[in-house]
Amino acid sequence: MRVITLCSLLIYVSFAATPAFEHSYEFSLKKDERASVSITELAYDDKQNFDFYWTLFDTNKIIVHTRYRKFSRQFVLALRRNLNWATQTLIPDYTNPHIDRARLILEFSDFSRGEAKFKVYIEDKQARLAVDFLDPSKLDPSKTSDATKIVPGIYFNEEKNTSLQPAPQTEQIPQVLEPNEVGQTNPQAPLNQEN
């Protein structure tokens, strides 16, 4: 009985399907170096960029910042299994979640000599996306910044929140308060008023 169970389990595992991704690419990024994946939804001719970069590495964890459809996200990825990837839905799941799904998987695979290696996988079973990988190391150097190799067209700070910035300082003249008939000071009474 054990032999039959073991054989059936072995046959089941040998025929198990591995995930098949329609697009994949490996990026090697230095700190604050931005990379992008240009994604066009073919049915609507809608072009969006999935932009990402990393800022901090600590022994086995890395901080990754992403932006897709004007929504910024931050992930802490690690080199341990099941903590090394993040997912982003590209086309929402509607009627058949496993068939309609188009998603991007960002995997942190290695870190050495100040460079982080990321693998990007895109699952799109119905071929509804056109994908282009914009690698900063393979772009024309005249179109990128030398300091951070920013990919053209990526503006992470395009929507600045000005509500948290301090108000401009205006010069205020100190008010001298005059006592009224009762002896109390009245801040709304005009100064040196003659009767």
Phi and psi in degrees as GROMACS dihedral restraints (atoms count N, CA, C in turn):
[ dihedral_restraints ]
;  ai    aj    ak    al  type     phi  dphi    fc
    3     4     5     6     1   -64.6    20    10
    4     5     6     7     1   -37.2    20    10
    6     7     8     9     1   -65.1    20    10
    7     8     9    10     1   -41.9    20    10
    9    10    11    12     1   -65.0    20    10
   10    11    12    13     1   -44.1    20    10
   12    13    14    15     1   -63.5    20    10
   13    14    15    16     1   -42.8    20    10
   15    16    17    18     1   -65.4    20    10
   16    17    18    19     1   -42.0    20    10
   18    19    20    21     1   -65.5    20    10
   19    20    21    22     1   -42.9    20    10
   21    22    23    24     1   -66.1    20    10
   22    23    24    25     1   -36.8    20    10
   24    25    26    27     1   -66.2    20    10
   25    26    27    28     1   -40.1    20    10
   27    28    29    30     1   -65.2    20    10
   28    29    30    31     1   -41.8    20    10
   30    31    32    33     1   -65.6    20    10
   31    32    33    34     1   -42.1    20    10
   33    34    35    36     1   -62.1    20    10
   34    35    36    37     1   -44.9    20    10
   36    37    38    39     1   -67.7    20    10
   37    38    39    40     1   -37.0    20    10
   39    40    41    42     1   -68.4    20    10
   40    41    42    43     1   -27.1    20    10
   42    43    44    45     1   -97.6    20    10
   43    44    45    46     1     3.9    20    10
   45    46    47    48     1   -65.8    20    10
   46    47    48    49     1   136.7    20    10
   48    49    50    51     1   -82.9    20    10
   49    50    51    52     1   136.8    20    10
   51    52    53    54     1   -90.5    20    10
   52    53    54    55     1   151.2    20    10
   54    55    56    57     1   -64.8    20    10
   55    56    57    58     1   137.8    20    10
   57    58    59    60     1  -111.0    20    10
   58    59    60    61     1   123.7    20    10
   60    61    62    63     1  -108.1    20    10
   61    62    63    64     1   137.9    20    10
   63    64    65    66     1   -75.1    20    10
   64    65    66    67     1   -31.2    20    10
   66    67    68    69     1  -135.6    20    10
   67    68    69    70     1   140.9    20    10
   69    70    71    72     1  -151.9    20    10
   70    71    72    73     1   152.4    20    10
   72    73    74    75     1  -158.9    20    10
   73    74    75    76     1   149.2    20    10
   75    76    77    78     1  -115.4    20    10
   76    77    78    79     1   126.2    20    10
   78    79    80    81     1  -105.3    20    10
   79    80    81    82     1   144.9    20    10
   81    82    83    84     1  -123.3    20    10
   82    83    84    85     1   110.1    20    10
   84    85    86    87     1  -120.2    20    10
   85    86    87    88     1   139.3    20    10
   87    88    89    90     1   -84.2    20    10
   88    89    90    91     1   173.1    20    10
   90    91    92    93     1   -59.4    20    10
   91    92    93    94     1   134.4    20    10
   93    94    95    96     1    62.7    20    10
   94    95    96    97     1    13.6    20    10
   96    97    98    99     1   -86.8    20    10
   97    98    99   100     1   126.4    20    10
   99   100   101   102     1   -93.9    20    10
  100   101   102   103     1   139.7    20    10
  102   103   104   105     1  -126.2    20    10
  103   104   105   106     1   161.0    20    10
  105   106   107   108     1  -147.0    20    10
  106   107   108   109     1   151.7    20    10
  108   109   110   111     1  -123.4    20    10
  109   110   111   112     1   117.5    20    10
  111   112   113   114     1   -86.6    20    10
  112   113   114   115     1   122.7    20    10
  114   115   116   117     1  -123.2    20    10
  115   116   117   118     1   122.5    20    10
  117   118   119   120     1  -116.4    20    10
  118   119   120   121     1   122.5    20    10
  120   121   122   123     1   -81.5    20    10
  121   122   123   124     1   113.7    20    10
  123   124   125   126     1   -65.3    20    10
  124   125   126   127     1   -34.1    20    10
  126   127   128   129     1   -67.3    20    10
  127   128   129   130     1   -31.1    20    10
  129   130   131   132     1  -115.6    20    10
  130   131   132   133     1     0.0    20    10
  132   133   134   135     1    54.1    20    10
  133   134   135   136     1    40.4    20    10
  135   136   137   138     1   -99.1    20    10
  136   137   138   139     1   114.5    20    10
  138   139   140   141     1  -103.0    20    10
  139   140   141   142     1   125.8    20    10
  141   142   143   144     1  -131.0    20    10
  142   143   144   145     1   156.0    20    10
  144   145   146   147     1  -114.9    20    10
  145   146   147   148     1   136.4    20    10
  147   148   149   150     1  -100.4    20    10
  148   149   150   151     1   109.8    20    10
  150   151   152   153     1  -108.9    20    10
  151   152   153   154     1   143.5    20    10
  153   154   155   156     1  -153.2    20    10
  154   155   156   157     1   156.5    20    10
  156   157   158   159     1  -160.0    20    10
  157   158   159   160     1   164.5    20    10
  159   160   161   162     1  -119.5    20    10
  160   161   162   163     1   152.7    20    10
  162   163   164   165     1  -123.2    20    10
  163   164   165   166     1   -27.4    20    10
  165   166   167   168     1  -146.3    20    10
  166   167   168   169     1   134.2    20    10
  168   169   170   171     1  -125.0    20    10
  169   170   171   172     1   132.6    20    10
  171   172   173   174     1  -134.6    20    10
  172   173   174   175     1   100.0    20    10
  174   175   176   177     1    51.7    20    10
  175   176   177   178     1   -57.7    20    10
  177   178   179   180     1  -141.8    20    10
  178   179   180   181     1     4.9    20    10
  180   181   182   183     1  -117.4    20    10
  181   182   183   184     1   149.3    20    10
  183   184   185   186     1  -137.1    20    10
  184   185   186   187     1   143.6    20    10
  186   187   188   189     1   -98.0    20    10
  187   188   189   190     1   123.4    20    10
  189   190   191   192     1  -120.6    20    10
  190   191   192   193     1   131.7    20    10
  192   193   194   195     1  -108.2    20    10
  193   194   195   196     1   132.0    20    10
  195   196   197   198     1  -128.3    20    10
  196   197   198   199     1   161.4    20    10
  198   199   200   201     1  -148.4    20    10
  199   200   201   202     1   127.0    20    10
  201   202   203   204     1  -146.8    20    10
  202   203   204   205     1   129.5    20    10
  204   205   206   207     1    52.5    20    10
  205   206   207   208     1    45.7    20    10
  207   208   209   210     1    66.0    20    10
  208   209   210   211     1    15.2    20    10
  210   211   212   213     1  -111.4    20    10
  211   212   213   214     1   121.2    20    10
  213   214   215   216     1   -92.4    20    10
  214   215   216   217     1   142.4    20    10
  216   217   218   219     1  -137.5    20    10
  217   218   219   220     1   158.2    20    10
  219   220   221   222     1  -132.1    20    10
  220   221   222   223     1   133.9    20    10
  222   223   224   225     1  -125.6    20    10
  223   224   225   226     1   148.5    20    10
  225   226   227   228     1  -110.9    20    10
  226   227   228   229     1   110.0    20    10
  228   229   230   231     1  -106.9    20    10
  229   230   231   232     1   151.1    20    10
  231   232   233   234     1  -128.6    20    10
  232   233   234   235     1   164.3    20    10
  234   235   236   237     1   -79.8    20    10
  235   236   237   238     1     0.4    20    10
  237   238   239   240     1   -84.8    20    10
  238   239   240   241     1   154.9    20    10
  240   241   242   243     1   -62.4    20    10
  241   242   243   244     1   140.2    20    10
  243   244   245   246     1    68.5    20    10
  244   245   246   247     1     1.5    20    10
  246   247   248   249     1  -116.2    20    10
  247   248   249   250     1     7.0    20    10
  249   250   251   252     1  -105.1    20    10
  250   251   252   253     1    12.4    20    10
  252   253   254   255     1  -144.2    20    10
  253   254   255   256     1   157.1    20    10
  255   256   257   258     1  -136.1    20    10
  256   257   258   259     1   154.1    20    10
  258   259   260   261     1  -123.6    20    10
  259   260   261   262     1   149.7    20    10
  261   262   263   264     1  -135.8    20    10
  262   263   264   265     1   122.6    20    10
  264   265   266   267     1   -74.6    20    10
  265   266   267   268     1   126.7    20    10
  267   268   269   270     1   -93.9    20    10
  268   269   270   271     1   -44.0    20    10
  270   271   272   273     1  -124.2    20    10
  271   272   273   274     1   126.0    20    10
  273   274   275   276     1   -60.4    20    10
  274   275   276   277     1   152.4    20    10
  276   277   278   279     1   -81.8    20    10
  277   278   279   280     1   128.8    20    10
  279   280   281   282     1  -113.9    20    10
  280   281   282   283     1   -90.7    20    10
  282   283   284   285     1   -86.4    20    10
  283   284   285   286     1   -44.3    20    10
  285   286   287   288     1  -117.2    20    10
  286   287   288   289     1    94.7    20    10
  288   289   290   291     1   -55.5    20    10
  289   290   291   292     1   -36.2    20    10
  291   292   293   294     1   -86.5    20    10
  292   293   294   295     1   -15.1    20    10
  294   295   296   297     1   -98.7    20    10
  295   296   297   298     1   -41.9    20    10
  297   298   299   300     1   -76.6    20    10
  298   299   300   301     1   -11.3    20    10
  300   301   302   303     1   -68.3    20    10
  301   302   303   304     1   134.2    20    10
  303   304   305   306     1  -130.2    20    10
  304   305   306   307     1   117.3    20    10
  306   307   308   309     1  -141.2    20    10
  307   308   309   310     1   161.0    20    10
  309   310   311   312     1  -115.4    20    10
  310   311   312   313     1   136.3    20    10
  312   313   314   315     1  -118.3    20    10
  313   314   315   316     1   124.6    20    10
  315   316   317   318     1  -106.0    20    10
  316   317   318   319     1   115.5    20    10
  318   319   320   321     1  -113.1    20    10
  319   320   321   322     1   128.9    20    10
  321   322   323   324     1   -88.7    20    10
  322   323   324   325     1   113.9    20    10
  324   325   326   327     1  -106.4    20    10
  325   326   327   328     1   -30.3    20    10
  327   328   329   330     1  -164.5    20    10
  328   329   330   331     1   158.4    20    10
  330   331   332   333     1  -139.8    20    10
  331   332   333   334     1   123.0    20    10
  333   334   335   336     1  -155.5    20    10
  334   335   336   337     1   139.8    20    10
  336   337   338   339     1    53.9    20    10
  337   338   339   340     1    41.2    20    10
  339   340   341   342     1    78.1    20    10
  340   341   342   343     1     7.5    20    10
  342   343   344   345     1  -121.3    20    10
  343   344   345   346     1   135.0    20    10
  345   346   347   348     1  -101.0    20    10
  346   347   348   349     1   139.5    20    10
  348   349   350   351     1  -106.6    20    10
  349   350   351   352     1   125.8    20    10
  351   352   353   354     1  -121.2    20    10
  352   353   354   355     1   140.5    20    10
  354   355   356   357     1  -111.8    20    10
  355   356   357   358     1   133.2    20    10
  357   358   359   360     1  -112.2    20    10
  358   359   360   361     1   123.8    20    10
  360   361   362   363     1  -115.9    20    10
  361   362   363   364     1   137.7    20    10
  363   364   365   366     1  -123.5    20    10
  364   365   366   367     1   122.3    20    10
  366   367   368   369     1   -99.7    20    10
  367   368   369   370     1   118.9    20    10
  369   370   371   372     1  -149.9    20    10
  370   371   372   373     1    80.1    20    10
  372   373   374   375     1   -65.3    20    10
  373   374   375   376     1   -29.5    20    10
  375   376   377   378     1   -97.1    20    10
  376   377   378   379     1     9.7    20    10
  378   379   380   381     1    52.1    20    10
  379   380   381   382     1    53.8    20    10
  381   382   383   384     1  -100.2    20    10
  382   383   384   385     1     2.0    20    10
  384   385   386   387     1  -124.0    20    10
  385   386   387   388     1   145.8    20    10
  387   388   389   390     1  -108.4    20    10
  388   389   390   391     1   127.7    20    10
  390   391   392   393     1  -122.2    20    10
  391   392   393   394     1   137.9    20    10
  393   394   395   396     1  -136.7    20    10
  394   395   396   397     1   126.8    20    10
  396   397   398   399     1   -94.0    20    10
  397   398   399   400     1   123.6    20    10
  399   400   401   402     1  -104.0    20    10
  400   401   402   403     1    94.3    20    10
  402   403   404   405     1   -90.7    20    10
  403   404   405   406     1   122.0    20    10
  405   406   407   408     1   -63.9    20    10
  406   407   408   409     1   -25.6    20    10
  408   409   410   411     1   -76.0    20    10
  409   410   411   412     1   -15.7    20    10
  411   412   413   414     1  -110.0    20    10
  412   413   414   415     1     6.6    20    10
  414   415   416   417     1   -87.5    20    10
  415   416   417   418     1   162.3    20    10
  417   418   419   420     1   -64.2    20    10
  418   419   420   421     1   123.8    20    10
  420   421   422   423     1   -62.0    20    10
  421   422   423   424     1   -23.5    20    10
  423   424   425   426     1   -71.4    20    10
  424   425   426   427     1   -19.8    20    10
  426   427   428   429     1   -97.2    20    10
  427   428   429   430     1    -2.8    20    10
  429   430   431   432     1  -118.3    20    10
  430   431   432   433     1   158.9    20    10
  432   433   434   435     1   -79.6    20    10
  433   434   435   436     1   139.3    20    10
  435   436   437   438     1   -69.2    20    10
  436   437   438   439     1   -32.5    20    10
  438   439   440   441     1   -68.3    20    10
  439   440   441   442     1   -47.7    20    10
  441   442   443   444     1  -126.5    20    10
  442   443   444   445     1     0.0    20    10
  444   445   446   447     1    51.9    20    10
  445   446   447   448     1    56.3    20    10
  447   448   449   450     1   -73.5    20    10
  448   449   450   451     1   130.4    20    10
  450   451   452   453     1   -70.1    20    10
  451   452   453   454     1   131.2    20    10
  453   454   455   456     1   -58.1    20    10
  454   455   456   457     1   136.9    20    10
  456   457   458   459     1    95.3    20    10
  457   458   459   460     1    -5.5    20    10
  459   460   461   462     1  -101.1    20    10
  460   461   462   463     1   116.9    20    10
  462   463   464   465     1  -127.6    20    10
  463   464   465   466     1    96.5    20    10
  465   466   467   468     1   -72.2    20    10
  466   467   468   469     1   -25.7    20    10
  468   469   470   471     1  -109.3    20    10
  469   470   471   472     1    37.8    20    10
  471   472   473   474     1   -75.4    20    10
  472   473   474   475     1   -25.1    20    10
  474   475   476   477     1  -112.0    20    10
  475   476   477   478     1    94.2    20    10
  477   478   479   480     1   -91.3    20    10
  478   479   480   481     1   138.0    20    10
  480   481   482   483     1   -90.1    20    10
  481   482   483   484     1   108.7    20    10
  483   484   485   486     1   -89.6    20    10
  484   485   486   487     1    -4.4    20    10
  486   487   488   489     1   -70.2    20    10
  487   488   489   490     1   -21.3    20    10
  489   490   491   492     1   -91.8    20    10
  490   491   492   493     1    -6.8    20    10
  492   493   494   495     1   -81.2    20    10
  493   494   495   496     1   147.3    20    10
  495   496   497   498     1   -66.3    20    10
  496   497   498   499     1   148.7    20    10
  498   499   500   501     1   -70.3    20    10
  499   500   501   502     1   149.6    20    10
  501   502   503   504     1   -62.9    20    10
  502   503   504   505     1   140.8    20    10
  504   505   506   507     1   -79.5    20    10
  505   506   507   508     1   129.0    20    10
  507   508   509   510     1  -112.8    20    10
  508   509   510   511     1   146.3    20    10
  510   511   512   513     1   -77.5    20    10
  511   512   513   514     1   124.0    20    10
  513   514   515   516     1  -107.2    20    10
  514   515   516   517     1   136.6    20    10
  516   517   518   519     1   -91.4    20    10
  517   518   519   520     1   128.4    20    10
  519   520   521   522     1   -64.5    20    10
  520   521   522   523     1   141.1    20    10
  522   523   524   525     1   -93.7    20    10
  523   524   525   526     1   134.1    20    10
  525   526   527   528     1  -100.1    20    10
  526   527   528   529     1   123.6    20    10
  528   529   530   531     1   -95.8    20    10
  529   530   531   532     1   128.3    20    10
  531   532   533   534     1   -98.8    20    10
  532   533   534   535     1   140.1    20    10
  534   535   536   537     1   -73.5    20    10
  535   536   537   538     1   143.9    20    10
  537   538   539   540     1   -89.8    20    10
  538   539   540   541     1  -167.8    20    10
  540   541   542   543     1   -61.4    20    10
  541   542   543   544     1   -32.7    20    10
  543   544   545   546     1   -82.7    20    10
  544   545   546   547     1   -15.5    20    10
  546   547   548   549     1   103.7    20    10
  547   548   549   550     1    -0.8    20    10
  549   550   551   552     1   -91.2    20    10
  550   551   552   553     1   150.7    20    10
  552   553   554   555     1   -85.4    20    10
  553   554   555   556     1   139.1    20    10
  555   556   557   558     1  -118.5    20    10
  556   557   558   559     1   110.3    20    10
  558   559   560   561     1   -68.9    20    10
  559   560   561   562     1   -18.1    20    10
  561   562   563   564     1   -94.0    20    10
  562   563   564   565     1    -6.7    20    10
  564   565   566   567     1   -76.5    20    10
  565   566   567   568     1   136.0    20    10
  567   568   569   570     1   -66.1    20    10
  568   569   570   571     1   149.6    20    10
  570   571   572   573     1   -78.9    20    10
  571   572   573   574     1   144.7    20    10
  573   574   575   576     1    47.8    20    10
  574   575   576   577     1    52.9    20    10
  576   577   578   579     1   -88.4    20    10
  577   578   579   580     1   127.4    20    10
  579   580   581   582     1   -92.8    20    10
  580   581   582   583     1   140.1    20    10
